[in-house]
Amino acid sequence: MMNLTLLILIPLLTAVLILLAKGLQQIRVIGLTGAFAQLGLTGWLLKSFLAERAAGNNATYLFESNQTWFKALNINYHIGIDGIALAMILLTSVIVVAGILVSWSMDKLSKEYFFLLVLLSMGAYGFFISLDLFTLFFFLEVAVIPKFLLIGIWGSGDRTKSAMKLALMLMAGSALVMVGLFGIYYNIQSFDIVQITQQGIPVGVQKFFFPFAFLGFGVFAALFPFHTWVPDGHASAPTAASMFLAGISMKLGGYGCLRIAALMPDAAHTYSWIIILLATIAIIYGAFATMMQTDLKYINAYSSISHCGFVILGIGMMNKTSINGAVIQMVSHGLMTALFFAAIGMIYSRTHTRIVAQLGGLLKAMPFISTVFVIAGLCSLGLPGFSGFVAEMTVFMGSWQNPDGAYRLATVLSGASIVVTAVYILRATGRAIMGPISAEHALLADASWNEKLAAVLLIAGILLIGLAPFLINHLIMPSTDAIMVQMSKVIVAK
């Protein structure tokens, strides 16, 4: 039987070996070997998971393990995965490999840098496999601390201010999450997600504590108006940290919001109109704010606010199709935004500028990097054939299934943001990639082997979802069905 603890032990072992390594080359090799070991393990996990399902194992969570951690407070190291958690784990492993590859030339405090990247991935894996709310919260915090250090030490611009802002905002989000989770515990004396699902939470308790937990996770997912840490954090972070921040860390928030909505369905239905309102504002605000940006990193950061709004919108609509769309959007956005930040990092390392007006004609000097930039942009604007189209269309279809007029208006307004997205993506691409090239940029080198491998890996994921969406649907559909069973109990009860 698959031991999910390996997902934590492999990054932990990699981190320890990095600290013991001597020389930059040894650090790189250990980091990359550990990253590929994670990728291989998640591939084996996927194979084992699908084999279990094919053999007729229809349990909600597979590969469960439950060990007592702190008996006095009924805290257990309870782990297990469903299809949604597995999709997030696969996303994490791909971005870890890409992030290590993109960081190949990092020579400033390289040992500490790679150590923190690997530690962040360990926190993410632990978060996604946790079936105990306290354990889940513990790993959420493990994933927060490295972000602060990565930006504060290796960042650019006003990195100290950005790192402090990110840390304070995410710690505030964590505090809200803690209030919500401990509120659940003190009313039903359990942190166990499976037990809570079976037992149910009193409606009054749900309605009081749901806003704390949901908004707390919403801070991580850039939910309006708690999104302000995102642009500064992304803009100041080094390339791999931006990839991890947008591709992995923001998914902790979306995943947490989904789990909380499933645990407290009565409250989720009660507050759904607020969730949808905030998500719609985030989508529209993020799109229009992106149009005003001149820095490539700020363009991608503000667009992330808009794209993550689709995740919250899908969760708020509370139907099977929209929740499927929300999960696919989390995976799609993780891959796409990591690719975008990787391309921007490659451009910046050569031109030493991210200002669109100072670029131009890069396709002539850097055809591979420019192509990667264009692919990321086309995925962002939802071109058919890429994962962005599949994800956003699934969210829209699920949202339109809700017959309420206000909800359909939110769907239309959110859909209209695609036009704005197309404008800022095509404008940025046209100015930075096309046109005449300046003399100082004409002789710049194209992508190195490690950058090409990182980009190809991310593009493969984007195309796989875009061209064969049935694969990810097959993976996550049973888990969505289980969530909808919980939701339907509320509807029947009412």
Residue pairs with C-beta under 8 A, 6 or more apart in sequence:
1 63
2 44
2 45
2 48
2 49
2 63
3 63
3 65
4 45
4 63
4 65
4 79
4 80
4 81
4 129
5 65
5 79
6 41
7 38
7 41
7 42
7 45
7 89
7 125
7 126
7 129
8 122
8 125
8 126
8 129
10 34
10 37
10 38
10 41
11 34
11 38
11 118
11 119
11 121
11 122
11 125
12 122
13 34
14 30
14 31
14 33
14 34
14 35
14 37
14 118
15 115
15 118
15 119
15 122
17 30
17 34
18 27
18 30
18 31
18 34
18 111
18 114
18 115
18 118
19 111
19 115
21 27
21 30
21 111
24 107
24 110
27 110
27 111
27 114
28 100
28 104
28 110
28 114
30 114
31 100
31 103
31 114
31 117
31 118
32 97
32 100
32 101
34 118
35 93
35 96
35 97
35 99
35 100
35 118
36 97
38 92
38 93
38 96
38 97
38 121
38 125
39 93
39 94
39 96
39 97
41 93
42 89
42 90
42 92
42 93
45 63
45 81
45 86
45 89
46 86
46 90
46 475
48 63
49 62
49 63
49 81
49 83
49 86
49 475
50 475
52 62
53 62
53 478
58 478
60 82
60 194
60 197
60 479
60 482
61 80
61 81
61 82
61 131
61 194
62 80
62 81
62 82
63 79
63 80
63 81
64 78
64 79
64 80
64 131
65 77
65 78
65 79
65 80
66 76
66 77
66 78
66 79
66 131
67 76
67 77
67 78
68 76
68 77
69 75
69 76
69 77
69 132
69 134
69 135
73 134
73 185
73 191
74 185
74 189
74 190
74 191
74 192
75 132
75 134
75 135
75 191
76 132
76 135
76 191
76 192
77 132
77 135
78 130
78 131
78 132
78 135
78 192
78 193
78 194
79 129
79 130
79 131
79 135
80 129
80 131
80 194
81 89
81 128
81 129
82 478
82 479
82 482
83 475
83 476
83 477
83 478
83 479
84 255
84 258
84 327
84 476
84 479
84 480
85 128
85 129
85 255
85 479
86 475
87 327
87 330
87 331
87 472
87 475
87 476
88 124
88 128
88 251
88 255
88 330
88 331
89 125
89 128
89 129
90 331
91 247
91 248
91 251
91 330
91 331
91 334
91 335
91 461
92 121
92 124
92 125
92 128
92 248
92 251
94 335
94 457
94 458
94 461
95 243
95 244
95 247
95 248
95 334
95 335
95 338
95 458
96 117
96 118
96 121
96 244
96 248
97 454
97 457
98 243
98 338
98 339
98 342
98 454
98 455
98 457
98 458
99 117
99 240
99 243
99 244
99 338
99 454
100 114
100 117
100 240
101 450
101 451
101 453
101 454
101 457
102 239
102 240
102 243
102 342
102 345
102 346
102 450
102 451
102 454
103 113
103 114
103 117
103 238
103 239
103 240
104 448
104 450
104 451
105 349
106 113
106 114
106 154
106 238
106 240
108 154
109 153
109 154
112 149
112 153
113 150
113 153
113 154
113 238
116 146
116 149
116 150
117 146
117 150
117 240
117 241
117 244
119 142
119 145
119 146
120 143
120 146
120 147
120 150
120 244
120 248
120 249
121 244
121 248
122 142
123 139
123 140
123 141
123 142
123 143
123 144
123 146
124 139
124 143
124 248
124 249
124 251
124 252
125 139
126 135
126 138
126 139
126 142
127 136
127 139
127 140
127 143
127 252
127 255
128 255
130 136
130 139
131 192
131 193
131 194
132 191
132 192
132 193
133 181
133 184
133 185
133 191
133 192
133 193
133 196
134 181
134 185
134 191
135 191
136 193
136 256
136 259
137 174
137 177
137 178
137 181
140 174
140 177
140 220
140 252
140 256
141 174
143 248
143 249
143 252
144 167
144 170
144 171
144 174
147 166
147 167
147 170
147 233
147 237
147 241
147 244
147 245
147 249
148 163
148 164
148 166
148 167
149 163
150 237
150 238
150 241
150 244
151 159
151 162
151 163
151 166
151 233
151 236
151 237
151 238
151 241
152 159
152 160
152 163
152 164
153 159
154 237
154 238
154 241
155 162
155 163
155 236
155 237
155 238
155 241
156 236
156 238
157 235
157 236
158 232
158 236
159 236
161 232
162 232
162 233
162 235
162 236
162 237
163 233
163 236
165 228
165 229
165 232
165 233
166 229
166 232
166 233
168 229
169 219
169 226
169 228
169 229
170 219
170 220
170 229
172 219
173 215
173 216
173 217
173 218
173 219
173 220
173 226
173 253
174 216
175 216
176 212
176 213
176 215
176 216
176 219
177 212
177 213
177 216
177 217
177 256
178 216
179 209
179 212
179 213
179 216
180 209
180 210
180 211
180 212
180 213
180 214
180 216
180 260
181 191
181 213
183 205
183 208
183 209
183 212
183 213
184 190
184 191
184 196
184 201
184 205
184 209
184 213
184 263
185 191
187 201
187 202
187 205
188 196
188 199
188 201
188 202
188 205
190 196
190 199
193 259
193 263
196 263
197 262
197 263
197 486
201 263
201 264
203 266
203 267
206 264
206 265
206 266
206 267
207 266
207 267
207 270
207 271
209 264
209 267
210 260
210 264
210 267
210 268
210 270
210 271
211 267
211 271
213 256
213 260
213 264
214 257
214 260
214 261
214 268
214 271
214 275
215 223
215 226
216 256
217 252
217 253
217 254
217 255
217 256
217 257
217 260
218 226
218 253
218 257
218 278
218 312
219 226
219 229
219 253
220 249
220 250
220 252
220 253
220 254
220 256
221 250
221 251
221 253
221 254
221 256
221 257
221 308
221 311
221 312
222 230
222 250
222 253
222 282
222 304
222 305
222 308
222 309
223 253
223 257
223 278
223 279
223 282
223 308
223 309
223 312
224 278
224 279
224 281
224 282
224 285
224 305
224 309
225 278
227 282
227 286
227 305
230 250
230 301
230 302
230 304
230 305
231 298
231 301
231 302
231 305
233 245
233 301
234 242
234 245
234 246
234 297
234 298
234 300
234 301
234 304
234 341
235 295
235 297
235 298
235 301
237 245
238 345
239 341
239 342
239 344
239 345
239 346
239 348
239 349
240 345
242 297
242 341
242 345
243 337
243 338
243 341
243 342
246 300
246 301
246 304
246 333
246 334
246 337
246 338
246 341
247 333
247 334
247 335
247 337
247 338
247 341
248 334
250 304
250 308
250 333
250 334
251 330
251 333
251 334
253 308
254 308
254 311
254 312
254 315
254 326
254 330
255 330
257 311
257 312
257 315
258 315
258 323
258 326
258 327
258 483
260 268
261 268
261 315
261 318
262 268
262 483
262 486
262 487
265 486
265 487
265 489
265 490
266 490
268 275
268 318
268 487
269 318
269 487
269 490
269 491
272 316
272 317
272 318
273 406
273 407
275 312
275 315
275 316
276 313
276 316
276 317
276 407
276 410
277 410
278 312
279 309
279 310
279 312
279 313
279 316
279 410
279 414
280 309
280 313
280 410
280 413
280 414
281 309
282 305
282 306
282 308
282 309
282 312
283 306
283 309
283 310
283 313
283 413
283 414
283 417
284 306
284 413
284 414
284 416
284 417
284 420
285 305
285 306
286 302
286 303
286 304
286 305
286 306
286 307
286 309
286 417
287 303
287 306
287 417
287 420
287 421
287 424
288 420
289 302
289 305
290 298
290 299
290 302
290 303
290 306
290 420
290 421
290 424
291 420
291 423
291 424
293 299
293 302
293 424
294 355
294 356
294 357
295 354
295 355
295 356
296 344
296 347
296 348
296 354
296 355
296 356
296 428
296 432
297 341
297 344
297 354
299 356
299 424
299 428
300 337
300 340
300 341
300 344
303 337
303 380
303 421
303 424
303 425
304 333
304 337
306 417
306 421
307 329
307 333
307 336
307 337
307 380
307 388
308 333
309 414
310 325
310 326
310 329
310 391
310 392
310 395
310 414
311 326
311 329
311 330
311 333
312 326
313 322
313 326
313 395
313 399
313 410
313 414
314 322
314 323
314 324
314 325
314 326
314 327
314 329
314 394
314 395
314 398
314 399
315 322
315 323
315 326
316 322
317 323
317 395
317 398
317 399
317 401
317 402
317 407
318 402
318 487
319 398
319 401
319 402
319 484
320 398
320 480
320 481
320 484
321 394
321 397
321 398
321 401
322 394
322 395
322 397
322 398
322 399
322 401
322 402
323 398
323 480
323 483
323 484
324 394
324 398
324 473
324 476
324 477
324 480
325 391
325 392
325 393
325 394
325 395
325 396
325 397
325 398
326 395
327 472
327 476
327 480
328 387
328 390
328 391
328 394
328 465
328 469
328 472
328 473
328 476
329 391
329 392
329 394
329 395
331 387
331 391
331 461
331 465
331 472
332 379
332 387
332 388
332 390
332 391
332 462
332 465
333 388
333 391
335 379
335 387
335 458
335 461
335 462
335 465
336 376
336 379
336 380
336 386
336 387
336 388
336 462
337 376
337 380
338 458
339 372
339 375
339 376
339 379
339 455
339 458
339 459
339 462
340 373
340 376
340 377
340 380
342 372
342 451
342 454
342 455
342 458
343 369
343 372
343 373
343 376
343 455
344 354
344 373
346 366
346 369
346 372
346 447
346 451
347 354
347 359
347 362
347 366
347 369
347 373
347 432
348 354
350 366
350 441
350 444
350 445
351 358
351 359
351 362
351 441
351 444
353 359
356 428
356 431
356 432
357 431
359 431
359 432
359 433
359 441
360 431
360 432
360 434
360 435
360 436
360 437
360 438
360 441
361 433
361 434
361 435
361 436
361 437
361 438
361 441
362 369
362 370
362 373
362 432
362 433
362 437
362 441
362 444
363 370
363 371
363 433
363 434
364 437
364 442
365 437
365 441
365 442
365 443
365 444
365 446
366 444
366 445
366 446
366 447
367 446
368 446
368 447
368 452
368 455
369 446
369 447
369 451
370 433
372 447
372 455
372 459
373 429
373 432
373 433
374 429
374 433
375 386
375 459
375 462
377 425
377 426
377 428
377 429
378 386
378 425
379 386
379 387
379 388
379 462
379 466
380 388
380 421
380 425
381 388
381 418
381 421
381 422
381 425
381 426
382 388
382 389
382 392
382 393
382 418
382 421
383 389
384 466
385 463
385 466
385 467
386 462
386 463
386 466
387 461
387 462
387 463
387 464
387 465
387 466
388 462
388 466
389 466
390 465
390 466
390 469
391 465
392 418
394 469
396 411
396 414
396 415
399 407
399 408
399 410
399 411
399 414
400 408
400 411
402 408
402 411
447 455
464 471
465 471
465 472
